[in-house]
Amino acid sequence: MKIHYQVDPTKTETELLISAPTEQQAESLVQRLQNITSPKTLSVTKDERDYFLPLADILFIETEAGHLVIHTAETSYQSSLRLYQLSDVLPDYFSQVSKSTIVNLMQLSATTRSISSCLISFYHTHKEIYASRRYYRILREKLVERRSLTNE
């Protein structure tokens, strides 16, 4: 692998260009870089206490009655962030599955497709959510991509 860099004081944001022989190699490198630069915990609140919740423990995040609720297998927490703010900083193994829900693909155990939606089940919990038809295709693509990356 060759690494080149250039300092440009006129730039306001860091830019990274990846040149690879195949698209799969480039996407794999992008995913690894995103995982390095993504936060590892999320600041949440429960019963007037602040916690730093590891992202790996999150099953899904949803908006409920105007609040952001973060679900784990055992309990749920709240956050003052908005869903769109969170979707911008979460690693690529999180995917939006409806207008009000983001799911952790690493915690997903099964999907059950119906005509109008898709039921999502998680490991080690009874909790389930629905993915809307609008987001189902993106969800399937990300699941196939994750499967191919874990088989490498």
MOPEGI-V501563 format. One line per field, one symbol per residue. ss: DSSP state (@ for helix, = for strand, . for the rest). phi: phi as a letter, one per 30 degrees, with the letter a starting at -180 (. if undefined). Layout:
ss=???
phi=???
This chain:
ss=......................@@@@@@@@@@@@@@@...======..======@@@..=====..=====....====...@@@@@@@....=====..====...======...======.....=====@@@@@@@@@@@@@@@@@@..
phi=.cbbbbcbdddcbdbbcccbdbdddddddedddddddddcbbdbbahiccbcddeddddabbcbhiccccccdcabbbbddcedddddcddddcbdcaebbbcdddcdcabbdbdcabdccbdhaddbbccdedcddddddddddddddddd
